Amino acid sequence: MREGLAGFHASNPFRVDVRAVERHEDLTVLRMEISTTGDAKTPGGFGYDGLPGQSVTFGRFRLLDPVGGKMYFALREKSGERAFGTRHGDGYPEDFQPGVRYPVEVYFPPLAGGVRSVSLVPDLAMAPTTGIPVTDGAPPPVARKRGEGGEHQWPVVLPGGDSWSGVSGLNELVETPEKTTFQEGGRETVALRTDVLFAFDKATLSDKATAILDEAVAETRERADPDKPPVLIEGHTDSKGSGTYNQRLSVERAEAVRDYLAAGLGDGYTYEAEGKGEDEPIARNEKRDGGDDPEGRARNRRVEISYTIKRDRPDATVTTGTATDVRGSTREPAPYRADAGPVVGSLEWPRSGGRLRVDFHPFYRDGAYVVAVFDVVSMEDHHMPIPAPFQGFAHTFSAASDYGAFILVDPETEARYHPIRMHAEFVENSVLALEKGEVNRSYVYYPAPADDVTSITLEAADLGEVKDIPVS
């Protein structure tokens, strides 16, 4: 069971009881009962079709395989994008009546064969529901008319020919003082800091570059698919100096790294080297107040090595199975957690749209990832979620995340963990409109830190940090 908020405004409180996740040959069925916990009737807001408050389907529910790293989206119509399954209105939603429990079905693409447990990660103001077992052998779903089988049964629409099916792989970004690793689609990119490869304003490899590049050679040999070229090497600079000079320096540095890789890997790979100069920063060169940002500039000075990842089985990439100094191994899915636990740290957020307090609860591992759970509390009369209050620019990879300003940092290794991304979206929810004192339960999935990490620091852009958040 989960309680949370739906719709645009926090005045729509709901309870969701998960009854089953069923495996069928051509689809997956999520069965729930949903009820309002408020004293008045409310329309809810559980779908994506139409404007906020006009949703008539339940498409904001998503299923996550935290071991295989796959997100399953609700099956929808291509025209109109209404989700199949239960519908509570035709164009405009019908009201949820207080004290009534409504049966709801949502349909998803078939789960991969080995998936025995999933997490329900809705794009709603409620925590994930982890550890839901996947059951076999249930009767297939059937279409229903209003009231068929029960007074509060809304119509159930089975998937038809004009349907959209979505399964997304998860992409991640982990930074260290020497390099950054991120995955996007079937490509992996390793960004090496040029400060550890080259002397200032030089394109000749330094003595200390050997160990870093030897590791890059070994990683590329293990993970890059030579049958899907190229291995692409791109040079990048910060914004100091002229554009012409930075472009030339970025090309020369990319070529130096390419030559080292080619010498170590041999001619079984195809290589391409190019320079981007200062045109594609991943961090700020200047702070928000206009002052210089040395740390941001250091991140922008980099050489990126990218390649297509080898496949170890159909539909799955070699990603998080093995632990490293900074990346944890894939564990079993998290069990169901009925309670978020105590508040272990807080931050105040004096941004546009009202002053907010963020109360953090203990974090926990779910498969290959760590789940950050926290409450956003409005401390003034009214908070509007537009613009999103917690977006950041720590890296272009996570800048569009609703919580991109929240980066996890391991003080021992200085590794930095960004929100998990799936194409243009992230494995998170968002902040609704809030009146004073109202609470938005929020969550974000991050790459799991090393297996021996039992606490971590949350760094909030320009606002400080919360130290020693437990990780279980």
Disulfide bonds with the S-S distance in Angstrom:
none
